Amino acid sequence: VQKNVRQADKKLADGERLELAQKELGTCDLYPQSLQHNKNGRLICACGDGEYVIYTSLRLKNKSYGQAIEFCWSGHDSGTYAIRESTSKLKVFKNFKKHRDFR
């Protein structure tokens, strides 16, 4: 559930209760063992249960998902990330498209 305080219509005294509309954001289909923001903070990755899901940080819209044991954002480019699928398989993605495979 999410609430936006900035959209309150009237001036309120300090300590007064806010009446705000609620918005359901959905559910996460995996049990996240790690949450990571990308470099510019616009994306969030939840990784756990052998899967990863990338969400937008403001609306929590699903941008990408797949199988991964580990997930890592690039330190140089905000749209680049890598996943480890198994002990010997690594994939690098740029702008949500597969860029390179390593074995």
C-alpha positions as CSV (number, residue, x, y, z in Angstrom):
1,V,0.0,0.0,0.0
2,Q,1.4,3.4,-0.9
3,K,0.3,6.9,0.1
4,N,1.4,10.3,-1.4
5,V,1.6,13.1,1.2
6,R,2.4,15.8,-1.4
7,Q,-1.1,15.5,-2.8
8,A,-2.9,16.6,0.4
9,D,-5.3,19.3,-0.6
10,K,-5.7,21.3,2.6
11,K,-3.2,22.9,5.0
12,L,-2.9,20.9,8.1
13,A,-1.7,21.7,11.6
14,D,1.4,19.9,12.9
15,G,0.5,16.5,14.3
16,E,-3.0,16.4,12.6
17,R,-4.0,13.1,10.9
18,L,-3.9,12.9,7.1
19,E,-6.7,11.3,5.1
20,L,-5.1,10.0,1.9
21,A,-6.2,7.6,-0.8
22,Q,-4.5,4.2,-0.9
23,K,-3.1,2.4,-3.9
24,E,-2.4,-1.3,-4.1
25,L,1.1,-1.9,-5.5
26,G,0.8,-5.7,-6.0
27,T,2.8,-8.6,-4.7
28,C,6.3,-10.0,-5.1
29,D,6.3,-13.6,-6.4
30,L,9.6,-14.5,-4.8
31,Y,11.1,-14.2,-1.4
32,P,13.8,-11.5,-1.9
33,Q,17.2,-12.2,-0.3
34,S,18.7,-9.0,-1.7
35,L,17.4,-5.6,-2.9
36,Q,19.6,-3.4,-4.9
37,H,19.2,0.1,-6.5
38,N,20.9,0.9,-9.8
39,K,23.4,3.7,-10.1
40,N,20.8,6.5,-10.7
41,G,18.2,5.1,-8.3
42,R,15.4,4.6,-10.9
43,L,15.4,0.8,-10.8
44,I,15.3,-1.8,-8.0
45,C,16.2,-5.5,-8.3
46,A,14.9,-8.1,-6.0
47,C,16.9,-11.3,-6.1
48,G,16.1,-14.6,-4.3
49,D,14.8,-18.1,-4.8
50,G,16.9,-18.5,-7.9
51,E,15.2,-15.6,-9.7
52,Y,15.5,-11.9,-10.1
53,V,12.9,-9.2,-10.9
54,I,13.8,-5.6,-11.9
55,Y,11.2,-2.9,-10.9
56,T,11.0,0.8,-11.5
57,S,11.6,2.5,-8.1
58,L,8.7,5.0,-8.2
59,R,5.8,2.9,-9.6
60,L,7.2,-0.6,-9.0
61,K,6.4,-1.7,-12.5
62,N,8.1,-4.9,-13.6
63,K,10.8,-4.2,-16.2
64,S,12.6,-7.5,-16.5
65,Y,12.9,-10.9,-14.8
66,G,14.6,-14.2,-15.1
67,Q,16.6,-17.0,-13.4
68,A,19.7,-15.9,-11.4
69,I,21.6,-17.0,-8.4
70,E,23.2,-13.6,-8.0
71,F,22.6,-10.1,-9.5
72,C,24.9,-7.1,-9.9
73,W,24.4,-3.6,-11.2
74,S,27.2,-1.9,-13.2
75,G,29.1,0.8,-11.5
76,H,29.7,2.7,-14.8
77,D,26.4,2.5,-16.7
78,S,22.9,2.7,-15.0
79,G,21.3,0.4,-17.6
80,T,23.9,-2.4,-17.4
81,Y,23.7,-5.4,-15.1
82,A,25.0,-8.9,-14.8
83,I,23.4,-12.2,-13.5
84,R,25.0,-15.5,-12.5
85,E,22.7,-18.3,-13.6
86,S,24.9,-21.2,-12.4
87,T,28.4,-21.8,-11.1
88,S,29.9,-21.4,-14.6
89,K,27.4,-19.2,-16.5
90,L,27.4,-15.4,-16.4
91,K,25.3,-13.0,-18.6
92,V,25.7,-9.3,-19.0
93,F,22.7,-7.1,-20.1
94,K,22.6,-3.6,-21.5
95,N,19.3,-1.8,-21.5
96,F,17.4,-5.1,-20.8
97,K,18.9,-6.9,-23.8
98,K,21.5,-9.6,-23.6
99,H,24.9,-8.2,-24.4
100,R,27.4,-11.0,-23.6
101,D,27.7,-14.5,-22.2
102,F,30.5,-16.0,-20.2
103,R,31.2,-19.6,-19.4
